[in-house]
Amino acid sequence: MTPERAMRLALGQARRAEGTTFPNPPVGAVVYRGDRVLGRGYTRPAGGPHAEIVALENARRRHGRARLRGASLAVTLEPCCHQGRTPPCTDALAEAGISRITVGHRDPSPEVGGRGLRRLRARGLRVEVGVLEEACRYQHRGFLSCLERGRPWVALKLAASLDGRIATSRGESRWITGESSRARVHLLRARADAIVVGSGTAQIDDPELTVRRGGRVVRRPIRILVDSGLVVPARRRLYCGRDAANTWVLAAPRSPAARRRQLEARGVRVLSIPRRGRHLDLARALGRLAREGLTSLFVEGGGGLAAALFREGLVDELHWFAAPALIGGDGRPAVAALRLPRLSSRIRFEIRSVKRLGEDLYLHGLVAWGKEESG
């Protein structure tokens, strides 16, 4: 098996961990000998074993300890070499008898920073670094964003008509896009650490923000509401039932104290975020969320929140679902005013894919911040 083939299998494992491992990255690993996979694994929730350990244990159960000696391992991120909640993975790999390791990319964290690679080489393992590095770095984008920029990775979802409207002039928005698009949104929700909405969306749509499959709730992620004045009524679904403890609210320090106490009594977390002018300082809000351990956010609305994040340069990724319909200029825009001074300031994207989902079009792209237009 080539290192590239093994790394693709490891990436497949890593994707199974997305949205469940924060503040740790969602890593995948595969143990193999020749063309045969001996064991697979992905990082378990914080405090649980890392991907390499899960893959080693899987291989031991299936084939016995002796089969690991001289085997190879592919892992999407440099193995840890320090004692944290779990022992160093580097020691476990060497003691298991792994002879060769393929690594997606170096871990830039202060605790590791290349020391894991040096320790593996010192123990006699052959180490290759940088296999499918771009794909592996994208896989760990939230973890890297927190380390390098001090904030989570932000993916924005917009579901709109062809003319970029997310609701009629009266606020009617269900459903602009079809069932296939909505099913894809639930898959995207499952990949993020938390889902974010603004106060307008919470009041108009009253979303539950769970992950559903086949009409059944399969995951209950953290839900984050941006509500500077705590104006969203307590009867909304974000605040009701057993999921209330999964709701975090970003509010101004001087928001109504009585409303804050009412929400906290239900188990809701209210995080005080300073204002910047009339609105919350979103950059500081994202920094606070990173300190709370979140690495990736999936923002679902509405147009005002989307525009505010774009104006501050805080959007990294776009998921645009376009329905084959028109609503007209009196409808509510997917993105509110950006106040661009000139056309050259427009926000551009690197398109990764365009697909058809039922009758809808689905466009996935990365925001091309700071990149000049060619031609």
Residue frames relative to the residue before (quaternion, step in Angstrom):
aa qw qx qy qz dx dy dz
M 1.0000 0.0000 0.0000 0.0000 0.00 0.00 0.00
T 0.4103 -0.7104 0.5114 0.2558 3.58 -0.85 0.94
P 0.6271 -0.5341 0.3981 0.4039 3.60 -1.17 0.43
E 0.6355 0.5368 -0.3342 0.4430 3.59 1.03 -0.74
R 0.6516 0.5062 -0.3115 0.4714 3.57 0.98 -0.86
A 0.6554 0.5044 -0.3128 0.4670 3.58 0.95 -0.84
M 0.6620 0.5003 -0.3191 0.4579 3.60 0.99 -0.78
R 0.6080 0.5358 -0.3655 0.4580 3.62 1.03 -0.61
L 0.6391 0.5025 -0.3236 0.4841 3.57 1.03 -0.73
A 0.6403 0.5164 -0.3245 0.4670 3.59 1.01 -0.77
L 0.6371 0.5178 -0.3274 0.4678 3.59 1.03 -0.76
G 0.6130 0.5425 -0.3455 0.4589 3.57 1.06 -0.69
Q 0.6384 0.5001 -0.3169 0.4918 3.57 1.06 -0.72
A 0.6492 0.5447 -0.3212 0.4228 3.59 0.91 -0.93
R 0.6429 0.5365 -0.3350 0.4320 3.58 0.98 -0.77
R 0.5974 0.5652 -0.3641 0.4371 3.59 1.16 -0.46
A 0.6880 0.4896 -0.2766 0.4586 3.60 1.20 -0.47
E 0.4544 0.7265 -0.4423 0.2647 3.59 1.21 -0.30
G 0.8201 0.2499 -0.2047 0.4724 3.53 -1.03 0.88
T 0.7228 0.4431 -0.2408 0.4724 3.62 1.23 -0.06
T 0.7170 0.5082 -0.2421 0.4111 3.61 1.18 -0.38
F 0.4258 0.7371 -0.4662 0.2410 3.61 1.20 -0.28
P 0.5371 -0.1384 -0.8314 -0.0340 1.56 -2.11 1.40
N 0.5085 0.6383 -0.4327 0.3830 3.61 1.23 0.07
P 0.5263 -0.6318 0.4567 0.3395 3.61 -1.15 0.47
P 0.4830 -0.6525 0.4960 0.3080 3.60 -1.18 0.53
V 0.0099 -0.8382 0.5404 -0.0725 3.56 0.02 1.35
G 0.1517 -0.7737 0.6067 0.1011 3.56 -1.20 0.59
A 0.0638 -0.7976 0.5997 0.0122 3.57 -1.16 0.61
V 0.0974 -0.7697 0.6298 0.0389 3.54 -1.24 0.64
V 0.2094 -0.7370 0.6309 0.1222 3.56 -1.01 0.92
Y 0.0843 0.8171 -0.5629 0.0919 3.59 -0.80 0.96
R 0.1354 -0.7434 0.6477 0.0971 3.51 -1.34 0.41
G 0.7997 -0.0032 -0.0518 0.5981 3.57 -0.46 1.18
D 0.7666 -0.3004 0.2448 0.5120 3.58 -0.73 -1.05
R 0.6038 0.5835 -0.3462 0.4184 3.57 1.27 0.06
V 0.3273 -0.7209 0.5791 0.1945 3.57 -0.90 0.98
L 0.2437 -0.7884 0.5524 0.1182 3.56 -0.78 1.07
G 0.8094 -0.0877 0.0937 0.5731 3.57 1.01 -0.78
R 0.1675 -0.7718 0.6086 0.0760 3.55 -1.21 0.62
G 0.1104 0.8105 -0.5722 0.0598 3.55 -1.17 0.47
Y 0.1076 -0.7634 0.6314 0.0837 3.53 -1.31 0.40
T 0.6679 -0.5323 0.3533 0.3818 3.54 -1.21 0.59
R 0.3185 -0.7319 0.5745 0.1814 3.54 -0.98 0.90
P 0.7065 -0.4478 0.3103 0.4517 3.63 -1.20 0.29
A 0.7272 -0.4749 0.2797 0.4092 3.54 -1.22 0.69
G 0.7459 0.3189 -0.2844 0.5110 3.53 -0.82 1.10
G 0.6533 0.4876 -0.3039 0.4930 3.57 1.27 -0.37
P 0.7089 -0.4699 0.3107 0.4244 3.58 -1.27 0.11
H 0.4919 -0.6418 0.5072 0.2983 3.52 -1.25 0.60
A 0.7345 -0.4618 0.2771 0.4128 3.54 -1.30 0.38
E 0.6483 0.5364 -0.3280 0.4295 3.59 0.92 -0.88
I 0.6684 0.4987 -0.3012 0.4624 3.58 0.95 -0.87
V 0.6344 0.5217 -0.3267 0.4676 3.59 1.00 -0.82
A 0.6653 0.4990 -0.3056 0.4636 3.59 0.94 -0.87
L 0.6412 0.5155 -0.3269 0.4650 3.61 0.98 -0.80
E 0.6766 0.4852 -0.3002 0.4655 3.60 0.87 -0.90
N 0.6227 0.5365 -0.3353 0.4605 3.56 1.05 -0.74
A 0.6649 0.4937 -0.2971 0.4753 3.56 0.99 -0.85
R 0.6367 0.5289 -0.3328 0.4518 3.61 0.97 -0.78
R 0.6669 0.5049 -0.3115 0.4509 3.58 0.90 -0.89
R 0.7278 0.4572 -0.2440 0.4492 3.57 0.94 -0.88
H 0.8440 0.1919 -0.0423 0.4990 3.58 0.91 -0.89
G 0.5558 -0.6105 0.4076 0.3902 3.60 1.18 -0.16
R 0.6496 -0.5684 0.3604 0.3537 3.52 -1.21 0.64
A 0.6453 0.5652 -0.3335 0.3910 3.59 0.96 -0.86
R 0.6378 0.5599 -0.3345 0.4096 3.61 1.04 -0.69
L 0.5978 0.5819 -0.3649 0.4133 3.59 1.21 -0.36
R 0.5962 0.5880 -0.3721 0.4004 3.59 1.10 -0.60
G 0.8081 0.1852 -0.1857 0.5275 3.53 -0.64 1.21
A 0.5116 0.6410 -0.4252 0.3829 3.59 1.26 0.00
S 0.4081 -0.6867 0.5460 0.2524 3.57 -1.35 0.19
L 0.1413 -0.7748 0.6096 0.0901 3.55 -1.27 0.41
A 0.1502 -0.7459 0.6425 0.0908 3.55 -1.10 0.83
V 0.0304 0.7938 -0.6042 0.0620 3.57 -0.87 0.97
T 0.5127 -0.7055 0.4050 0.2745 3.58 -0.89 0.94
L 0.7850 0.1819 -0.0956 0.5844 3.63 1.21 -0.42
E 0.6446 -0.5315 0.3942 0.3829 3.56 -1.16 0.67
P 0.4580 -0.6952 0.4762 0.2829 3.64 -0.79 0.94
C 0.5094 -0.6484 0.4732 0.3101 3.55 -1.10 0.72
C 0.2092 -0.7884 0.5722 0.0851 3.55 -1.19 0.66
H 0.6496 0.4977 -0.3064 0.4863 3.59 1.26 0.27
Q 0.5014 -0.6261 0.5072 0.3152 3.52 -1.29 0.38
G 0.0392 0.7756 -0.6275 0.0562 3.54 -0.60 1.17
R 0.7868 -0.1280 0.1476 0.5854 3.55 -0.67 -1.11
T 0.7569 0.2168 -0.1288 0.6029 3.54 1.28 -0.47
P 0.6012 -0.5692 0.4085 0.3844 3.61 -1.19 0.44
P 0.6685 -0.5073 0.3502 0.4160 3.63 -1.24 0.32
C 0.4344 -0.6984 0.5060 0.2598 3.57 -0.89 0.93
T 0.5759 0.6027 -0.3838 0.3971 3.59 1.08 -0.66
D 0.6701 0.4973 -0.3070 0.4577 3.60 0.91 -0.86
A 0.6482 0.5242 -0.3200 0.4501 3.57 0.98 -0.85
L 0.6474 0.5211 -0.3209 0.4543 3.59 1.00 -0.78
A 0.6757 0.4859 -0.2963 0.4685 3.57 0.91 -0.90
E 0.6830 0.4942 -0.2896 0.4532 3.59 0.93 -0.89
A 0.6334 0.5251 -0.3308 0.4622 3.59 1.16 -0.53
G 0.5155 -0.6653 0.4077 0.3541 3.59 1.21 -0.31
I 0.3208 0.7344 -0.5306 0.2758 3.60 1.18 0.38
S 0.2555 -0.8114 0.5112 0.1227 3.58 -0.77 1.00
R 0.7986 0.1390 -0.0496 0.5835 3.59 1.14 -0.59
I 0.0412 -0.7990 0.5999 0.0038 3.56 -0.98 0.86
T 0.1821 -0.7562 0.6236 0.0785 3.52 -1.02 0.95
V 0.1222 -0.8186 0.5613 0.0004 3.58 -0.69 1.16
G 0.4947 -0.6748 0.4663 0.2872 3.56 -0.94 0.91
H 0.7633 -0.2453 0.1634 0.5748 3.56 0.84 -0.93
R 0.6408 -0.5322 0.4132 0.3680 3.51 -1.34 0.42
D 0.3945 -0.6847 0.5630 0.2420 3.56 -1.14 0.72
P 0.2613 -0.8131 0.4990 0.1472 3.63 -0.46 1.15
S 0.4362 0.7159 -0.4647 0.2850 3.62 1.20 -0.04
P 0.6129 -0.5852 0.3799 0.3709 3.62 -1.06 0.65
E 0.6451 0.5427 -0.3294 0.4252 3.60 1.07 -0.66
V 0.7609 0.3207 -0.1722 0.5371 3.58 1.14 -0.59
G 0.2107 0.8559 -0.4559 0.1231 3.57 0.46 -1.24
G 0.7753 -0.3408 0.1847 0.4986 3.60 0.90 0.84
R 0.5430 0.6382 -0.4052 0.3657 3.59 1.18 -0.34
G 0.5913 0.5684 -0.3685 0.4375 3.59 1.14 -0.58
L 0.6508 0.5104 -0.3116 0.4679 3.56 0.99 -0.85
R 0.6643 0.5022 -0.3092 0.4592 3.59 0.93 -0.88
R 0.6538 0.5095 -0.3259 0.4546 3.59 0.97 -0.76
L 0.6322 0.5245 -0.3355 0.4612 3.58 0.99 -0.75
R 0.6655 0.4884 -0.3072 0.4735 3.58 0.92 -0.88
A 0.6412 0.5260 -0.3290 0.4515 3.60 1.03 -0.75
R 0.6816 0.4586 -0.2805 0.4964 3.59 1.18 -0.53
G 0.6420 -0.5872 0.3016 0.3899 3.57 1.25 0.23
L 0.5021 0.6491 -0.4384 0.3665 3.62 1.20 0.13
R 0.3884 -0.6619 0.5824 0.2680 3.55 -1.17 0.62
V 0.0973 -0.8245 0.5573 -0.0138 3.56 -0.69 1.14
E 0.0481 -0.7646 0.6426 0.0110 3.56 -0.94 0.98
V 0.1192 -0.8152 0.5667 0.0096 3.57 -0.76 1.09
G 0.7648 0.3989 -0.2785 0.4224 3.57 -1.12 0.68
V 0.4093 0.6945 -0.4903 0.3313 3.60 1.17 0.42
L 0.8193 -0.0617 -0.0345 0.5690 3.59 -0.65 1.18
E 0.0951 0.8617 -0.4940 0.0663 3.55 1.04 0.82
E 0.6448 0.5306 -0.3409 0.4318 3.60 0.88 -0.86
A 0.6729 0.4861 -0.2952 0.4730 3.59 0.91 -0.90
C 0.6625 0.4995 -0.3128 0.4623 3.58 0.98 -0.78
R 0.6419 0.5045 -0.3315 0.4728 3.59 1.00 -0.74
Y 0.6252 0.5089 -0.3455 0.4804 3.61 1.03 -0.65
Q 0.6172 0.5521 -0.3390 0.4465 3.57 1.02 -0.77
H 0.7660 0.3281 -0.1633 0.5282 3.59 1.02 -0.83
R 0.2260 0.8484 -0.4639 0.1180 3.58 1.28 0.37
G 0.6565 0.5108 -0.3252 0.4497 3.59 0.98 -0.74
F 0.6421 0.5215 -0.3023 0.4737 3.55 0.95 -0.91
L 0.6885 0.4699 -0.2792 0.4766 3.59 0.90 -0.92
S 0.6202 0.5488 -0.3453 0.4415 3.59 1.02 -0.73
C 0.6617 0.4972 -0.3095 0.4681 3.58 0.94 -0.84
L 0.6675 0.4961 -0.3056 0.4637 3.59 0.96 -0.80
E 0.7774 0.3960 -0.1862 0.4519 3.56 0.81 -1.03
R 0.8128 0.2336 -0.1027 0.5237 3.61 1.06 -0.72
G 0.4494 -0.7215 0.4328 0.3004 3.56 1.26 -0.10
R 0.7205 0.3495 -0.2570 0.5410 3.59 1.18 0.49
P 0.5914 -0.5748 0.4203 0.3784 3.59 -1.19 0.42
W 0.5499 -0.5411 0.5147 0.3739 3.51 -1.37 0.25
V 0.1751 -0.8069 0.5607 0.0625 3.60 -0.85 0.97
A 0.0684 -0.7671 0.6379 0.0002 3.55 -0.72 1.17
L 0.1863 -0.7912 0.5782 0.0708 3.57 -0.85 1.04
K 0.1524 -0.7730 0.6111 0.0767 3.56 -0.95 0.96
L 0.0030 -0.7744 0.6325 -0.0169 3.54 -0.96 0.94
A 0.0802 -0.7644 0.6392 0.0274 3.57 -0.91 0.97
A 0.1347 0.8291 -0.5107 0.1833 3.55 -0.26 1.28
S 0.5771 -0.5268 0.4834 0.3948 3.50 -1.39 0.08
L 0.7013 -0.4550 0.3249 0.4423 3.59 -1.26 0.12
D 0.7140 0.4028 -0.2609 0.5099 3.58 1.12 -0.53
G 0.6202 -0.6312 0.3261 0.3325 3.57 1.14 0.66
R 0.5004 0.6353 -0.4426 0.3874 3.60 1.04 0.71
I 0.2564 -0.7925 0.5397 0.1221 3.56 -0.93 0.93
A 0.7897 0.0639 -0.0499 0.6081 3.58 1.27 -0.07
T 0.5539 -0.5670 0.4762 0.3806 3.55 -1.28 0.29
S 0.7062 -0.4470 0.3279 0.4404 3.56 -1.29 0.09
R 0.6892 0.4516 -0.2778 0.4938 3.60 1.19 -0.46
G 0.6168 -0.5968 0.3325 0.3910 3.58 1.26 0.10
E 0.4577 0.6770 -0.4655 0.3399 3.61 1.22 0.07
S 0.0293 0.8434 -0.5314 0.0743 3.59 -0.67 1.10
R 0.6753 0.4781 -0.3080 0.4695 3.63 1.18 -0.20
W 0.6773 -0.4705 -0.5646 -0.0335 1.52 -1.20 2.17
I 0.3700 -0.7191 0.5388 0.2359 3.60 -0.85 0.90
T 0.7706 0.2688 -0.1501 0.5580 3.57 0.87 -0.93
G 0.5781 -0.6453 0.4053 0.2918 3.54 -1.29 0.41
E 0.7689 -0.3926 0.2669 0.4284 3.52 -1.38 0.01
S 0.6418 0.5322 -0.3378 0.4367 3.61 0.95 -0.77
S 0.6486 0.5019 -0.3137 0.4786 3.57 1.02 -0.78
R 0.6646 0.4988 -0.3160 0.4579 3.58 0.93 -0.83
A 0.6195 0.5268 -0.3476 0.4667 3.59 1.06 -0.65
R 0.6418 0.5113 -0.3267 0.4689 3.59 1.01 -0.77
V 0.6110 0.5520 -0.3538 0.4437 3.60 1.01 -0.72
H 0.6531 0.5038 -0.3265 0.4616 3.60 0.97 -0.76
L 0.6129 0.5208 -0.3512 0.4793 3.60 1.08 -0.59
L 0.6611 0.4979 -0.3039 0.4719 3.58 1.01 -0.81
R 0.6003 0.5480 -0.3587 0.4590 3.59 1.03 -0.70
A 0.6717 0.5257 -0.3032 0.4248 3.56 0.92 -0.92
R 0.6559 0.5274 -0.3107 0.4417 3.61 1.17 -0.49
A 0.6827 0.4956 -0.2816 0.4572 3.61 1.20 -0.38
D 0.5558 -0.5937 0.4653 0.3495 3.53 -1.26 0.43
A 0.8056 -0.0191 0.0575 0.5893 3.58 1.05 -0.77
I 0.3224 -0.7146 0.5917 0.1880 3.54 -1.29 0.55
V 0.1721 -0.8090 0.5604 0.0427 3.57 -0.90 1.00
V 0.0478 0.7658 -0.6410 0.0198 3.55 -1.08 0.82
G 0.4619 -0.6574 0.5195 0.2908 3.53 -1.30 0.37
S 0.6929 -0.4946 0.3282 0.4092 3.54 -1.28 0.27
G 0.6211 0.5521 -0.3552 0.4281 3.61 1.03 -0.68
T 0.6592 0.4963 -0.3010 0.4781 3.57 0.95 -0.89
A 0.6455 0.5295 -0.3246 0.4446 3.58 0.96 -0.84
Q 0.6996 0.4656 -0.2816 0.4631 3.59 0.97 -0.77
I 0.7200 0.4516 -0.2610 0.4578 3.58 0.92 -0.89
D 0.7943 0.3318 -0.1572 0.4841 3.58 0.77 -1.06
D 0.1783 -0.8091 0.5313 0.1768 3.61 1.19 -0.53
P 0.1013 0.8483 -0.5148 0.0716 3.62 0.75 1.01
E 0.4203 -0.6803 0.5423 0.2579 3.53 -1.26 0.49
L 0.1609 -0.8501 0.4819 0.1389 3.57 1.22 -0.69
T 0.3807 0.6575 -0.5453 0.3541 3.54 0.84 1.02
V 0.4433 -0.6314 0.5450 0.3284 3.56 -1.33 0.04
R 0.0435 -0.8229 0.5658 -0.0292 3.56 -0.60 1.17
R 0.0314 -0.7678 0.6399 0.0079 3.51 -1.19 0.66
G 0.8325 0.0217 -0.0566 0.5506 3.55 -0.66 1.11
G 0.6868 -0.4911 0.2753 0.4596 3.58 1.10 0.70
R 0.6598 0.4855 -0.3004 0.4886 3.59 1.29 0.01
V 0.4433 -0.6778 0.5167 0.2776 3.58 -0.99 0.84
V 0.1075 -0.8228 0.5577 0.0206 3.58 -0.67 1.15
R 0.7958 0.0511 -0.0494 0.6014 3.58 1.24 -0.21
R 0.1830 -0.7690 0.6067 0.0844 3.52 -1.13 0.77
P 0.1053 -0.8468 0.5193 0.0457 3.60 0.16 1.26
I 0.6329 -0.4535 0.4333 0.4540 3.52 -1.32 -0.04
R 0.1520 -0.7636 0.6225 0.0800 3.57 -0.98 0.92
I 0.1260 -0.7978 0.5881 0.0430 3.57 -0.81 1.00
L 0.1365 -0.7856 0.6027 0.0305 3.53 -0.82 1.11
V 0.2351 -0.7450 0.6096 0.1346 3.57 -0.84 1.02
D 0.2151 0.7742 -0.5449 0.2394 3.57 -0.21 1.31
S 0.2241 -0.8449 0.4685 0.1284 3.55 0.32 1.28
G 0.7896 0.3148 -0.1618 0.5012 3.60 0.96 -0.83
L 0.4071 -0.7206 0.4597 0.3221 3.61 1.29 0.12
V 0.2664 0.7997 -0.4921 0.2175 3.55 0.89 1.00
V 0.5494 0.6133 -0.4097 0.3927 3.62 1.17 -0.33
P 0.4719 -0.7069 0.4415 0.2876 3.64 -0.66 1.04
A 0.5602 -0.6375 0.4280 0.3106 3.55 -1.10 0.75
R 0.6075 0.5691 -0.3631 0.4186 3.62 1.19 -0.24
R 0.4768 0.6683 -0.4507 0.3505 3.60 1.23 -0.08
R 0.6374 -0.5935 0.3434 0.3515 3.58 -1.12 0.74
L 0.5566 0.6011 -0.3979 0.4129 3.60 1.14 -0.44
Y 0.7469 0.4014 -0.1944 0.4931 3.56 1.15 -0.61
C 0.6718 0.5302 -0.2844 0.4321 3.58 1.22 -0.16
G 0.8150 0.3036 -0.2126 0.4455 3.54 -1.27 0.48
R 0.7702 -0.3808 0.2562 0.4428 3.52 -1.32 -0.24
D 0.6129 0.5651 -0.3593 0.4193 3.59 1.21 -0.32
A 0.4310 0.7183 -0.4651 0.2862 3.62 1.18 -0.15
A 0.6477 0.5300 -0.3231 0.4419 3.59 1.03 -0.73
N 0.6474 0.4997 -0.3215 0.4774 3.60 1.26 -0.26
T 0.5980 0.5740 -0.3499 0.4365 3.58 1.30 0.03
W 0.0817 -0.7566 0.6481 0.0306 3.54 -0.95 1.00
V 0.1585 -0.7836 0.5955 0.0794 3.58 -0.97 0.85
L 0.2394 -0.7361 0.6178 0.1385 3.55 -0.96 0.94
A 0.0798 0.8196 -0.5517 0.1322 3.54 -0.41 1.26
A 0.5737 -0.5794 0.4509 0.3630 3.55 -1.24 0.46
P 0.6310 -0.5660 0.3683 0.3818 3.61 -1.09 0.62
R 0.7486 0.3774 -0.2115 0.5024 3.59 1.06 -0.70
S 0.2947 0.7415 -0.5431 0.2614 3.58 1.08 0.57
P 0.6886 -0.5210 0.2910 0.4120 3.63 -1.10 0.60
A 0.4370 -0.7310 0.4659 0.2399 3.57 -0.64 1.15
A 0.6383 0.5318 -0.3397 0.4409 3.60 0.99 -0.77
R 0.6538 0.4933 -0.3150 0.4795 3.59 0.97 -0.80
R 0.6203 0.5398 -0.3415 0.4552 3.58 1.00 -0.76
R 0.6713 0.4887 -0.3020 0.4684 3.60 0.88 -0.89
Q 0.6248 0.5457 -0.3353 0.4465 3.58 1.02 -0.77
L 0.6862 0.4738 -0.2829 0.4739 3.57 0.91 -0.88
E 0.6639 0.5079 -0.3079 0.4544 3.57 0.90 -0.88
A 0.6048 0.5547 -0.3577 0.4456 3.59 1.11 -0.57
R 0.6686 0.4736 -0.2908 0.4940 3.59 1.22 -0.46
G 0.6093 -0.5640 0.3503 0.4335 3.58 1.28 -0.10
V 0.4653 0.6759 -0.4434 0.3606 3.58 1.30 0.01
R 0.3144 -0.7192 0.5841 0.2067 3.58 -1.07 0.75
V 0.1081 -0.7760 0.6196 0.0482 3.58 -0.83 1.01
L 0.1296 -0.8054 0.5778 0.0267 3.57 -0.53 1.24
S 0.3347 -0.7491 0.5401 0.1874 3.58 -0.77 1.04
I 0.0301 -0.7920 0.6086 -0.0376 3.55 -0.75 1.14
P 0.4605 -0.6928 0.4688 0.2968 3.63 -0.73 0.95
R 0.4695 -0.6561 0.5119 0.2950 3.53 -1.21 0.51
R 0.1360 -0.7152 0.6715 0.1379 3.49 -1.38 0.34
G 0.7762 -0.0606 -0.0240 0.6271 3.51 0.03 1.31
R 0.8080 -0.2381 0.1871 0.5054 3.59 -0.84 -0.95
H 0.7436 0.3908 -0.2005 0.5042 3.58 1.22 -0.40
L 0.6459 -0.4993 0.3932 0.4230 3.54 -1.29 0.20
D 0.4725 -0.6336 0.5320 0.3038 3.55 -1.19 0.62
L 0.2625 -0.8236 0.4828 0.1402 3.55 -0.05 1.30
A 0.6039 0.5495 -0.3681 0.4448 3.60 1.04 -0.61
R 0.6789 0.4599 -0.2901 0.4934 3.58 0.95 -0.83
A 0.5949 0.5599 -0.3642 0.4471 3.58 1.10 -0.61
L 0.6771 0.4774 -0.2977 0.4743 3.58 0.91 -0.88
G 0.6146 0.5353 -0.3491 0.4624 3.58 1.08 -0.64
R 0.6365 0.5154 -0.3237 0.4739 3.57 1.03 -0.76
L 0.6575 0.5090 -0.3170 0.4563 3.60 0.93 -0.83
A 0.6175 0.5254 -0.3456 0.4725 3.59 1.08 -0.66
R 0.6608 0.4937 -0.3115 0.4717 3.59 0.96 -0.79
E 0.6403 0.5054 -0.3207 0.4814 3.57 1.21 -0.46
G 0.6356 -0.5780 0.3035 0.4120 3.58 1.31 0.00
L 0.5378 0.6267 -0.4145 0.3824 3.61 1.22 -0.11
T 0.1848 -0.8112 0.5498 0.0751 3.57 -0.96 0.88
S 0.8063 0.1164 -0.0634 0.5765 3.63 1.12 -0.47
L 0.1338 -0.7942 0.5921 0.0280 3.54 -0.97 1.00
F 0.1856 -0.7487 0.6284 0.1005 3.56 -1.14 0.77
V 0.1473 -0.8253 0.5441 0.0329 3.57 -0.27 1.32
E 0.1457 -0.8370 0.5264 0.0321 3.56 -0.71 1.12
G 0.8146 -0.2488 0.1413 0.5045 3.63 1.03 0.10
G 0.7028 -0.0967 -0.6404 -0.2941 1.19 -2.49 0.40
G 0.8381 -0.2381 0.1576 0.4648 3.53 -1.25 -0.54
G 0.6426 0.5283 -0.3254 0.4495 3.57 1.06 -0.69
L 0.6629 0.4873 -0.3003 0.4827 3.57 0.95 -0.86
A 0.6265 0.5366 -0.3386 0.4526 3.59 0.98 -0.82
A 0.6785 0.4886 -0.2958 0.4619 3.58 0.87 -0.93
A 0.6431 0.5265 -0.3292 0.4482 3.59 0.96 -0.83
L 0.6598 0.4931 -0.3096 0.4750 3.59 0.97 -0.80
F 0.6426 0.5064 -0.3271 0.4729 3.60 0.98 -0.78
R 0.6548 0.5236 -0.3287 0.4349 3.61 0.89 -0.86
E 0.7219 0.4196 -0.2399 0.4952 3.58 1.08 -0.69
G 0.4748 -0.6919 0.4328 0.3294 3.60 1.26 0.05
L 0.4753 0.7133 -0.3877 0.3389 3.57 1.15 0.65
V 0.5806 0.5397 -0.3958 0.4636 3.61 1.22 0.31
D 0.1994 -0.8064 0.5501 0.0855 3.58 -0.86 0.98
E 0.8132 0.1303 0.0159 0.5670 3.56 1.03 -0.81
L 0.1668 -0.7938 0.5806 0.0706 3.56 -1.07 0.78
H 0.0740 -0.7373 0.6704 0.0377 3.53 -1.11 0.88
W 0.0096 -0.8265 0.5595 -0.0606 3.58 -0.22 1.31
F 0.1056 -0.7741 0.6239 0.0208 3.55 -0.78 1.13
A 0.0741 -0.8238 0.5619 -0.0083 3.58 -0.55 1.19
A 0.2550 -0.7686 0.5730 0.1261 3.54 -0.73 1.12
P 0.4785 -0.6735 0.4773 0.2996 3.63 -1.05 0.68
A 0.5217 0.5989 -0.4230 0.4362 3.56 0.54 1.21
L 0.2747 -0.7289 0.6014 0.1773 3.53 -1.33 0.36
I 0.2044 -0.7741 0.5880 0.1151 3.57 -1.09 0.75
G 0.4717 -0.7035 0.4213 0.3243 3.58 1.10 -0.61
G 0.6973 -0.5295 0.3228 0.3595 3.49 -1.30 0.42
D 0.6392 0.5106 -0.3440 0.4608 3.59 1.19 -0.33
G 0.5200 0.6258 -0.4221 0.3997 3.60 1.26 0.01
R 0.5740 -0.5932 0.4392 0.3546 3.56 -1.27 0.26
P 0.4225 -0.7461 0.4546 0.2412 3.58 -0.71 1.07
A 0.5709 -0.5921 0.4514 0.3461 3.54 -1.20 0.61
V 0.7698 0.1197 -0.0597 0.6241 3.57 1.13 -0.69
A 0.3707 -0.7343 0.5251 0.2185 3.58 -0.72 1.05
A 0.7937 -0.3400 0.2108 0.4582 3.57 -1.32 -0.04
L 0.2374 -0.7766 0.5718 0.1162 3.56 -0.92 0.98
R 0.2747 -0.8036 0.4854 0.2076 3.57 1.30 -0.29
L 0.1690 0.8056 -0.5440 0.1630 3.56 0.86 0.99
P 0.4208 -0.7331 0.4698 0.2548 3.63 -0.77 0.94
R 0.8016 0.0063 0.0324 0.5969 3.60 1.11 -0.61
L 0.6694 -0.5190 0.3485 0.4014 3.56 -1.24 0.43
S 0.6297 0.5528 -0.3421 0.4253 3.59 1.02 -0.71
S 0.6335 0.5343 -0.3290 0.4527 3.61 1.25 -0.28
R 0.4165 0.7315 -0.4653 0.2736 3.56 1.26 -0.08
I 0.4824 -0.6652 0.4952 0.2821 3.57 -1.17 0.63
R 0.1343 -0.8102 0.5701 0.0246 3.53 -0.74 1.13
F 0.2608 -0.7784 0.5611 0.1058 3.53 -1.27 0.52
E 0.3213 -0.6631 0.6329 0.2378 3.50 -1.33 0.49
I 0.2693 -0.7967 0.5211 0.1453 3.58 -0.33 1.23
R 0.2278 -0.7871 0.5631 0.1073 3.55 -0.76 1.07
S 0.7977 -0.1263 0.0885 0.5830 3.58 1.07 -0.67
V 0.0984 -0.7332 0.6673 0.0859 3.52 -1.32 0.50
K 0.0251 0.8167 -0.5714 0.0767 3.56 -0.65 1.14
R 0.3799 -0.6693 0.5766 0.2742 3.51 -1.33 0.27
L 0.0629 -0.7716 0.6330 0.0077 3.55 -0.90 1.01
G 0.7838 -0.1169 0.0358 0.6089 3.56 -0.12 1.26
E 0.7866 -0.2284 0.1977 0.5385 3.59 -0.67 -1.08
D 0.6261 0.5776 -0.3212 0.4137 3.60 1.25 -0.33
L 0.3408 -0.6689 0.6071 0.2604 3.51 -1.40 0.20
Y 0.1423 -0.7777 0.6094 0.0595 3.56 -1.04 0.86
L 0.0718 -0.7966 0.6001 -0.0142 3.55 -0.63 1.19
H 0.0780 -0.7830 0.6170 0.0108 3.55 -0.88 1.01
G 0.1560 0.8032 -0.5597 0.1315 3.58 -0.75 1.02
L 0.3892 -0.6718 0.5746 0.2589 3.51 -1.36 0.27
V 0.4858 -0.6537 0.4893 0.3118 3.57 -1.02 0.76
A 0.2862 -0.7817 0.5371 0.1360 3.57 -0.79 1.08
W 0.0222 -0.8315 0.5547 -0.0203 3.56 0.60 1.15
G 0.8618 0.1661 -0.1122 0.4660 3.57 -0.96 0.89
K 0.5954 0.5646 -0.3802 0.4268 3.59 1.22 0.06
E 0.4054 -0.7322 0.4998 0.2228 3.53 -0.86 1.03
E 0.4909 -0.6473 0.4980 0.3035 3.54 -1.15 0.66
S 0.3501 -0.7448 0.5337 0.1946 3.56 -0.90 0.93
G 0.7245 0.4501 -0.3079 0.4216 3.55 -1.25 0.44
